[in-house]
Amino acid sequence: MPLNPAQAPAIADLYELYRRRVPRMFHDYCETGSYTTSTFVDNTAAF
């Protein structure tokens, strides 16, 4: 796993780097959104 984001060969590598570096509480919030997850669902549907 590269430590430098510029050296990551794929998006999955960047995700793994992010998962390892960001504190779990922030990672979980970013991955699931708030309590209702309504914004997260809307944003995911937009893509």
Buried (B, 14 or more C-beta within 10 A) or exposed (E): EEEEEEEBEEEEBEEBBBEEEEEEEEBEEEEEBEEEEEEBEEEEEEE
